[in-house]
């Protein structure tokens, strides 16, 4: 990643210093792993458009910003201290506030706040002492928080992981492959229409109702543990289906796929009458690049996963650039760090109001 390192409040070389100074700064740019507390790298010009994902690596105390699958920034962070640990998982940005103050800690300033949960976890600018020190939030250098705030939008994906953060391009992410009866690939549109009518009459194991959330960011959770697929838009469930899977297929963690804005001259595995989308994959929560490559190869060749074809076609129609698919061997819910009630893995709605006393 070309460019210069920036400390909190300072974005590398001044444009008035001349070409020689800029070249010297670029040559002296440190390795991202060697950044000191408060430093970051930021080069959005590398990928000026496309879906944005932030991957927070707790063990590295780093945050990696990807746009359209390409790294455009890396920053030091300070996450939750022992007893106030930052929860791991896949989140969406629920709310943004440039000049937010804490509702929990005496109005402490949280500049460029981007909320991840409704019980107090957020990204924001703050002090970085070089180790986990927050009450659960992810502190960023203020200047990095400002730049990130300017390019994100509500509904963007934030991954908080314990393992090393990395990303690899996926050309053919055959994650969800609809098949006809007997395991054959789904047929042409005419046959698919007949299958849909028959499946509806028989009460197929799927449901779809997007009236409660007709637009907004789409998130798909594929739980191998539960053999179910859940579709959420703006955090509201709009679809659910059974997942057919080979009994021996398993993950040792989770992977996140983010849909890009390009398609290929090949049929989609969701709807063979439509073009295939290109995706980016982020191995998280235990997976590494090697295991992802093997998984990708198997999913492309053997097609061990399948969905009811009518559901798969509805899912394809709902996809838009930036849509996410989380494939995991974990249950569909995760415990909160404080041991409270279970929360959805993909959460985008505030808790219901407390009953009146």
Rosetta blueprint (number, residue, H / E / L):
1 X L
2 X L
3 X L
4 X L
5 X L
6 X E
7 X L
8 X L
9 X L
10 X L
11 X L
12 X L
13 X L
14 X L
15 X L
16 X L
17 X L
18 X L
19 X H
20 X H
21 X H
22 X H
23 X H
24 X H
25 X H
26 X H
27 X H
28 X L
29 X L
30 X L
31 X L
32 X H
33 X H
34 X H
35 X L
36 X L
37 X L
38 X L
39 X L
40 X E
41 X E
42 X E
43 X L
44 X H
45 X H
46 X H
47 X H
48 X L
49 X L
50 X L
51 X L
52 X E
53 X E
54 X E
55 X E
56 X E
57 X E
58 X L
59 X L
60 X L
61 X L
62 X E
63 X E
64 X E
65 X E
66 X E
67 X E
68 X L
69 X L
70 X E
71 X E
72 X E
73 X E
74 X E
75 X E
76 X E
77 X E
78 X E
79 X L
80 X E
81 X L
82 X L
83 X L
84 X L
85 X L
86 X L
87 X L
88 X L
89 X E
90 X E
91 X E
92 X E
93 X L
94 X L
95 X E
96 X E
97 X E
98 X E
99 X E
100 X E
101 X E
102 X L
103 X L
104 X L
105 X L
106 X L
107 X L
108 X L
109 X E
110 X E
111 X E
112 X E
113 X E
114 X E
115 X E
116 X L
117 X L
118 X L
119 X L
120 X L
121 X L
122 X E
123 X E
124 X E
125 X E
126 X L
127 X L
128 X L
129 X L
130 X L
131 X L
132 X L
133 X L
134 X E
135 X L
136 X L
137 X L
138 X E
139 X E
140 X E
141 X L
142 X H
143 X H
144 X H
145 X H
146 X H
147 X H
148 X H
149 X H
150 X H
151 X H
152 X L
153 X L
154 X L
155 X L
156 X L
157 X E
158 X E
159 X E
160 X E
161 X E
162 X L
163 X L
164 X L
165 X L
166 X L
167 X L
168 X E
169 X E
170 X E
171 X L
172 X L
173 X L
174 X L
175 X L
176 X L
177 X L
178 X L
179 X E
180 X L
181 X H
182 X H
183 X H
184 X L
185 X E
186 X L
187 X L
188 X L
189 X H
190 X H
191 X H
192 X H
193 X H
194 X H
195 X H
196 X H
197 X H
198 X H
199 X H
200 X H
201 X H
202 X H
203 X L
204 X L
205 X L
206 X E
207 X E
208 X E
209 X L
210 X L
211 X H
212 X H
213 X H
214 X L
215 X L
216 X L
217 X L
218 X E
219 X E
220 X E
221 X E
222 X E
223 X E
224 X L
225 X L
226 X L
227 X L
228 X E
229 X E
230 X E
231 X E
232 X E
233 X E
234 X L
235 X L
236 X E
237 X E
238 X E
239 X E
240 X E
241 X E
242 X E
243 X L
244 X E
245 X E
246 X L
247 X L
248 X L
249 X L
250 X L
251 X L
252 X L
253 X L
254 X E
255 X E
256 X E
257 X E
258 X E
259 X E
260 X E
261 X E
262 X E
263 X E
264 X E
265 X E
266 X E
267 X E
268 X L
269 X L
270 X L
271 X L
272 X L
273 X L
274 X L
275 X E
276 X E
277 X E
278 X E
279 X E
280 X E
281 X E
282 X E
283 X E
284 X E
285 X L
286 X L
287 X L
288 X L
289 X H
290 X H
291 X H
292 X H
293 X H
294 X H
295 X H
296 X H
297 X H
298 X H
299 X H
300 X H
301 X H
302 X L
303 X L
304 X L
305 X E
306 X E
307 X L
308 X L
309 X H
310 X H
311 X H
312 X H
313 X H
314 X H
315 X H
316 X H
317 X H
318 X H
319 X L
320 X L
321 X L
322 X L
323 X L
324 X E
325 X E
326 X E
327 X E
328 X E
329 X L
330 X L
331 X L
332 X L
333 X E
334 X E
335 X L
336 X L
337 X L
338 X L
339 X L
340 X L
341 X L
342 X L
343 X E
344 X E
345 X L
346 X L
347 X L
348 X L
349 X L
350 X L
351 X L
352 X L
353 X L
354 X L
355 X L
356 X L
357 X L
